[in-house]
Amino acid sequence: MRFEPVGTEDQIKQLAAMADEIWHEYWPALIGEDQTDYMVEQFQSFMALIRDIRNGEYEYWFLVDDESGEDRFVGYTGGKVERETNRFFISKIYLYANERGKGYASRVIRFYERLCNMRNLDAMYLTVNKHNDIAIRAYEAKGFETIEAAETDIGEGFIMDDYIMEKGVGTEKA
């Protein structure tokens, strides 16, 4: 699998369309259609992605399966370095429904482990919805531990009700 950096305007448009599709096939069952629409607009729309990428806040990558000789986009991932804590925040790991369960998420975690080691970061962390049992179990199996619970008001009466999960990286923590 290849991690293709997202940076051009055309790539950001493609990413926004991908995010809209993936979010709407996954999240309404857990958080409802209205909150899904709101979160896509606020955090995954073209304008939100342009803002975050151009401000240097977030990095995004397309997840491209190239093993068959043809490039097939299977999802995307993104996050940012937090210098104040010397950690990488994994903001997004999203796969199309028909690509889940094929080991791609494990490859993404290994990608972030290497990235953190190259950047001399101590750990990586992410947030996961408290009701997303499948994801919680998957992250625990990959060495993440729940370090905190957080309720975040994201506006318009919507709350993100998450666990914060962290995994140390580097030789002393592997």
C-alpha positions as CSV (number, residue, x, y, z in Angstrom):
1,M,0.0,0.0,0.0
2,R,1.2,3.5,-0.8
3,F,0.5,6.6,1.2
4,E,0.0,9.5,-1.3
5,P,0.4,12.9,0.2
6,V,-2.6,15.3,-0.4
7,G,-1.6,18.8,-1.3
8,T,-2.9,20.1,-4.6
9,E,-6.3,21.7,-4.9
10,D,-7.5,18.8,-7.1
11,Q,-6.3,16.3,-4.5
12,I,-8.1,18.2,-1.7
13,K,-11.3,18.2,-3.8
14,Q,-10.9,14.5,-4.2
15,L,-10.3,14.0,-0.5
16,A,-13.4,16.1,0.4
17,A,-15.5,13.9,-1.9
18,M,-14.0,10.7,-0.5
19,A,-14.6,11.9,3.1
20,D,-18.2,12.8,2.4
21,E,-18.8,9.4,1.0
22,I,-17.0,7.4,3.7
23,W,-18.5,9.4,6.6
24,H,-22.0,9.0,5.3
25,E,-21.7,5.3,4.9
26,Y,-20.3,4.8,8.4
27,W,-21.3,7.5,10.9
28,P,-25.1,8.0,10.7
29,A,-25.7,4.7,12.5
30,L,-23.5,5.9,15.5
31,I,-24.1,9.6,15.7
32,G,-27.1,10.3,13.4
33,E,-27.4,11.9,10.0
34,D,-27.6,15.5,11.2
35,Q,-24.3,15.3,13.2
36,T,-22.6,13.5,10.4
37,D,-23.6,16.2,7.9
38,Y,-22.4,18.9,10.4
39,M,-19.1,17.2,11.0
40,V,-18.4,16.7,7.4
41,E,-19.1,20.3,6.7
42,Q,-17.0,21.6,9.6
43,F,-14.1,19.3,9.4
44,Q,-14.0,17.4,6.1
45,S,-15.4,19.8,3.5
46,F,-13.2,21.2,0.8
47,M,-13.0,24.6,2.6
48,A,-12.2,22.9,6.0
49,L,-9.5,20.8,4.4
50,I,-8.0,23.7,2.5
51,R,-7.8,25.7,5.7
52,D,-6.2,22.9,7.7
53,I,-3.7,21.8,5.0
54,R,-2.7,25.3,3.9
55,N,-2.2,26.5,7.4
56,G,0.2,23.7,7.9
57,E,-1.9,22.3,10.7
58,Y,-2.8,18.9,9.3
59,E,-1.2,16.4,6.8
60,Y,-3.4,14.0,4.8
61,W,-2.6,11.0,2.8
62,F,-4.7,8.9,0.4
63,L,-4.4,5.2,1.1
64,V,-3.7,3.6,-2.3
65,D,-3.6,-0.2,-2.8
66,D,-1.1,-0.7,-5.6
67,E,-0.5,-4.4,-5.2
68,S,-2.5,-5.5,-8.2
69,G,-0.6,-3.2,-10.5
70,E,-3.5,-0.8,-10.6
71,D,-4.0,2.0,-8.1
72,R,-7.1,1.6,-6.0
73,F,-8.0,4.3,-3.5
74,V,-9.1,2.5,-0.3
75,G,-9.4,5.4,2.1
76,Y,-7.5,8.2,3.7
77,T,-5.7,9.2,6.8
78,G,-4.5,12.4,8.4
79,G,-3.2,14.1,11.5
80,K,-0.8,16.6,12.9
81,V,2.3,16.9,15.1
82,E,1.7,18.4,18.5
83,R,5.0,19.9,19.5
84,E,3.9,20.8,23.0
85,T,3.3,17.2,23.9
86,N,5.8,15.7,21.4
87,R,3.0,13.4,20.0
88,F,1.3,12.9,16.7
89,F,-2.5,13.3,16.7
90,I,-4.0,10.8,14.3
91,S,-7.2,12.7,13.4
92,K,-8.5,10.4,10.7
93,I,-8.2,6.8,9.5
94,Y,-11.1,6.1,7.2
95,L,-11.7,3.3,4.8
96,Y,-14.4,2.6,2.3
97,A,-16.9,0.0,3.7
98,N,-15.8,-2.7,1.2
99,E,-12.1,-2.2,2.2
100,R,-12.5,-2.7,5.9
101,G,-11.2,-5.9,7.5
102,K,-8.3,-6.3,5.0
103,G,-5.4,-5.1,7.2
104,Y,-5.2,-1.6,5.9
105,A,-5.7,0.0,9.3
106,S,-2.7,-2.0,10.6
107,R,-0.6,-0.7,7.8
108,V,-1.7,2.8,8.7
109,I,-0.7,2.4,12.3
110,R,2.8,1.0,11.2
111,F,3.1,4.1,8.9
112,Y,2.5,6.4,11.8
113,E,4.9,4.5,14.0
114,R,7.6,5.0,11.4
115,L,6.6,8.7,11.0
116,C,6.8,9.3,14.7
117,N,10.2,7.6,15.0
118,M,11.5,9.7,12.0
119,R,10.3,12.8,13.7
120,N,11.5,11.8,17.2
121,L,8.1,11.9,18.7
122,D,7.3,10.0,21.9
123,A,3.8,8.8,21.1
124,M,0.8,8.9,18.9
125,Y,-2.8,9.3,20.0
126,L,-6.3,9.4,18.6
127,T,-9.9,9.9,19.6
128,V,-12.5,7.2,19.2
129,N,-16.2,7.5,19.7
130,K,-17.2,5.7,23.0
131,H,-19.8,3.6,21.1
132,N,-17.5,2.5,18.3
133,D,-16.7,-0.9,19.9
134,I,-15.1,-2.3,16.7
135,A,-12.6,0.5,16.5
136,I,-11.8,0.5,20.2
137,R,-11.0,-3.2,20.1
138,A,-8.9,-2.8,17.0
139,Y,-6.9,0.0,18.5
140,E,-6.4,-1.9,21.7
141,A,-5.1,-4.9,19.7
142,K,-2.6,-2.5,18.1
143,G,-1.2,-1.4,21.4
144,F,-3.3,1.7,22.1
145,E,-4.4,2.3,25.7
146,T,-7.3,4.5,26.8
147,I,-5.8,7.4,28.7
148,E,-8.8,9.7,29.1
149,A,-12.5,10.3,28.2
150,A,-13.5,13.5,26.6
151,E,-16.8,15.2,25.7
152,T,-16.2,18.0,23.2
153,D,-18.8,20.6,22.2
154,I,-18.4,21.1,18.5
155,G,-21.2,23.6,18.1
156,E,-24.8,23.5,16.9
157,G,-25.7,21.4,20.0
158,F,-23.5,18.5,18.9
159,I,-21.0,16.7,21.2
160,M,-18.2,14.4,20.4
161,D,-18.2,11.7,23.1
162,D,-14.8,10.0,22.8
163,Y,-12.1,8.1,24.4
164,I,-8.5,9.3,23.9
165,M,-6.2,6.4,23.2
166,E,-2.4,6.6,23.0
167,K,0.4,4.4,22.0
168,G,4.1,5.1,22.8
169,V,6.6,4.8,20.0
170,G,10.3,4.4,19.8
171,T,12.6,1.6,20.8
172,E,12.1,2.1,24.6
173,K,8.3,1.9,24.2
174,A,7.9,-0.6,21.5
